[in-house]
């Protein structure tokens, strides 16, 4: 098992890095469910802009459809075997500004409900004993199923706002067992590096192989 797993970005286009383990470990303030080295990516538009935080969004929750990245394709960051694929959780409203304070009060309740309540819709891909999780996918958007083999860059679903998520984004983490309750966290890099909070990264499509 590698000490650090190097991955492709699980998307194309520009995304903003949040909660990076390059800034602190555990990255999300907890080691629960093997999340010490987890990282979040928030989708941006082609110009590198996020969804504006207007007065209305400061005061009340927003439908996820109002976010620029909601429904953007997500890709397998590594080749391997799909060991879990869950897509039954609804996408809920986003909580920014004042609504985020009320949402934070429910954090303990969601954690007590276990991994599915936090991850929402998710895909787990195993390679050489390491499992990579993509979480918070859009309801009903999964394109893979358990037992299926995927290559890095294959479409797996869409960016959503399910589970423990304040706005549409993708949460990625790696661990050493298919059950996050029993697993230990595995550090990850992307093309040999680990981006920091606030950095804008750009994922690119892999070139398609051509027959001769």
N, C-alpha and C positions, 0 to 999 in steps of 0.2 A: 504494500500500500504506500503511495507517495506521501511524503511529509506535507507537500503542498500540491494541489491539483490545479493545473493550468487549463483555462477554459476560453472559449469564444464568448463574446458578448451575445446574450440571448435575444438580439433584436437587430434591426437596421435603423439608420437615422440617428438623430441626436437625443441623448438622454442625460439627465442631471443626476449626479451621484449624491446619495444621502446615507447616513448611518454606516459609514465605511469603517472596517476594521483597521484601515490605514491611520485613522485618527484616534481610535480607542478600542480596547478589547476588555470586556465584551462590547461589541459594536452597538447593540440595542439596549445596553444596560442590564442584561441578564444572560445567564448561560442556560436558561430553561430550554428544553427541546433542542439541545445541541446548536444553539444560535450564536455562539460566541463570535464567529467570523462571518456572520450574515452581512449582506449588503443590499441596499435598495437603489432602484433606478426609476426616476420619474420622467415620463416622455415629454419632449419639447417639440415645437414645430421646426420647420426647415431652417428658420432664422435663429433658432436657439432660444425661443421664448416659451415660457410656460403659460398656463391658463391664468389670466389676470385675476387678482384678488380685489374685486370691487366691494362697494359698501354692502350690497345685498349678501355677498358671500361672507362678509365679516359678521353678519348678524344671524344667518340661518343656513342650514345644510343645503347643499347643491346636488341636483341629480348628476350622476356620473357622466351622463351623455353630454354635459356641458364642457367636459374636459377634452382638450385637444388630443390626448393620447388614448382615450378610452376606445378599446377595440383595435388597437394597433397590433399587428402580428407579432407573436413571440416564437423564438426558434430554440431548438435544442442546443445548449452550450457545449455539449459533449456527445460523442457517440456511445451507445450502450443499450441496455435493456430497460424498457419501461416497467417499473415494479409497482407503480400506483398511479392512478389517474382519476381524479375526483372533480366533478363539475356540477354538483347539485345545489350549490349555495347561491342564493340570490345576490346580485350586486346592490349594495345599499348606497344611500346618499353620502357624499363627501362632507367632511367636517373640517373646516378651516376657520380661522378667526375665533370668535367667542364660542361657536359650536364645538370646537376642538377641546375646550375645557370640559364640557359635559361628557364628551366621548371618552376622554381620558379617565373619567371616574369609573367607567365600565371595564377598564383594563384588567383588573383583578378577576372579575367575573368571567371574562373571556378566557383568561389563562386557566382558570379552574375548570373550564369546560373542555380543556385539552387541545391537542394539536389541530384537529379539524376546525375548531372555532377560531384559531389564530391564522391558520394557513388559508382558510377558505378553499376555493377551487385550486387544485394544484396538480403538478406532474412530478413524479420522482423517477430519475434515470440513474441506473447503476452501471458503473464502469470499474472493473478490477477492484471490487470491494468497497468503492466509494459511491455514495448516493448523492446526487445533485437534485435539489428541490427548487422548483419555480412555483411561486405562490401568488395568491390574489387574482387569479385568472377570471375572465368573464364567464358568467353563467352560460352553460351549454356550448362553450366554444372549443372544447378539447377536440383535437384531431388525432389523438393517439389513444391506445388502450393497453392495459397490463399484458405483458408477454410479447409486445411488439418491439422490434429492434429499430433504432433510429440512428441516423448519422448526424454529426454536428452540422447545424444549419437547417435541419428539417423543420418545417412548421409544426408546432405542437398545440397552439391555441392563441387566444387573444388577451391583451391587457385588460384587466377588469378592476373591480373594487369590492371584492368579496373578502370575508374574514376580517382580521384585525388591520384595517386599512383606513386611513383618513382621506386619501384621494387616490385615483387610479395610478398604479405603479406596479412594478414587479419586484418581488423580494426573492433573493437567491441565497441559498446556503448549501453547504456540503457536510456530510457526516458519514460515519463508518458502519452504519447498520440501517436496514430498511425501516425500523421502528424508531422514530425520533426520541421517544421516551428513554430508550436504552442506549442510544447512540452517543458518540463523542464527536465534537465538532472537528472539521478538517479545514484548514486554511485554503483559500483559493487566490489565484491571480488570473489576469486576462492578458494574453500575449506577453506573459512574463512580468507584468507590473500590476500594481494595485492602486486604482485611482482614489483620490481623497475626496472628502466632502466638498461640495460646491463645484467640483470639476465637471465639465461637459465632455462626455465621451461619445464616440460615433461608431456604431456597429455597421459592418459592411457585409453584403451577401458574399457567400463563397462562390467562386466561379464554377459553373456547371461543367461536368465532364462531357467531352464530345466524343462521339463514336467515330472510328476511322474506317 
